[in-house]
Amino acid sequence: MIVPVAFLESGLVVAETLLGSSGQLLLAKGTILSDLIIDALRRSSIESVKVRLLDELEPREEVLPSIPADREVQVKSQIRELFTLLQTRRTLPVALLDRLSASLHAVADALFSDGGVLFSNVKHLANHDEYTYEHSWMVMVLSLALARKAVGYGVLSLLDWQDRVNLGLGSILHDVGKMRVPEEILNKPDVLSVDEMELMRGHPQWGLDIVRRHERIMPMARGIVVHHHQRWDGKGYGPSSGDLLSGEAIPCLVRLVSIADAYDALVSDRPYRPGFLPWEAMEILDRAGGSHFDPHLVGLVRDVVEDFPVGAVLLLRSGAVAVVQTGQREGDVVECAVLGSLSERTRALVGQGIGVPRDNILCGGNSFLGLVRRLAAKPELLRGVLAGEVAKLTFLAPWRALAESQLSPLLEGRDQEVEQHGPSGLPLRSPRAFSGVRHGE
């Protein structure tokens, strides 16, 4: 489960390797947090940490792509080095590009040799710089995984060494042009103005201007950078010339990166909205097939991601708050552990592992704060859960302070609304159109 640094407690176990701003290892997976470590994290720019639950709620082994942990750390470090050099020196050493190309091919080999690639992860980075690095990594991995599926289905020809490097490097660099977009626009929590949207829409061309100076970056990788916002129906944007592509004229590798880019953006928490759960993101992408995305490729996402990833936090119709324990892609029951309850009715479930039918899930988030943000936008959900009864927060000790600080204001607002309007409840529904990725991104 993802926990803000301010709410960390001694004894919690780190569930995901944590890297510093320059790619150095800060905390290894499995580290037991101490007061000293927590104090150091609070003084740093780290916003949140993914931790394991208590021993009695420890999740079973996740199903993850077979990318060696040391390789992942290596590539993420190289991505950070790449962006740092572009920002400070506006150039890329040939040696770095060669090392990164070799690393990307190794990642591709791992993904292409894994018959059961399935992603079970939650996104929790809100800082733009951290989001940029993690987004670049995830779009690269997802693009390669989608390409493997496309090859398996005969939609795409077998990729050679250069194809894999082009896809990997192009997907990592797809948003490099955003370095020219002011941070206050990238992290703006409100709707962008017309001028701000126009500035944002310039990033594919600016990215091309940056990468075309480096001969090690091949034309296809450059094409991914400049064309990744081209739409299947021809209404996208990209090159400053205004010469737009559509349909099959958009190279297949570009179409795959566009899908991976949109998916990762949808499931990530951002300043202007909390992330969607994977099943919601996939429904949004499906509806955009034939307009934004290749309708023959967009469904491949379902083959490589899970509907309910390990660590996602759910509000159940009963009033229980549960965290997903085992990544779920198929089947009607999601394996969860109950962290807490808003109601006396489910107080006895706190601390237990339960199977949750999908139709009992009312709302969800990639983190506890993500769930709270979604509930804040839909106060009617809390009215429906409690149906007029007085809320009573009961949470396990490590999550009690977090729950009380974040949920109490919402519940107080809910009590006022119940007095005025009476109880009612509405089920969670995904947006009807392609949304959640801010226009221009």
Buried (B, 14 or more C-beta within 10 A) or exposed (E): BBBBBEBBBEEBBBBBBBBBBEBEEBBEEEBEBEEEBBEBBEEEEBBBBBBBBBEEBEBEEBBBBEBEEEBBBBBBBBBBBBBBBBEEEEEBBEEBBEBBBEBBBBBBBBBBEBEEBBBBBBBBBBBBBBBBBBBBBBBBBBBBBBBBBBBEEEBBEEBEEEBBBBBBBBBBBBBBBBBBBEEEBBBBEEEBEEEBBEBBBBBBBBBBBBBEEBEBBBEBBBBBBBBBBBBBEEEBBBBBEEEBBEEEEBBBBBBBBBBBBBBBBBBBBBEEBBBBBBBBBBBBBBBBBEEBBBEBBBBBBBBBBBBBBBBBBBBBBBBBBBBBBBBBBEEEEBBBBBBBBBBEBBBEBBBBBBEBEEEBBBBBBBBBBBBBBBBBEBBBBBBBBBBEBEBBBBBBEBBBEBBBEBBEEBBEEBBEBBEEEEBEBEEBEBEEEBBBBBEBB
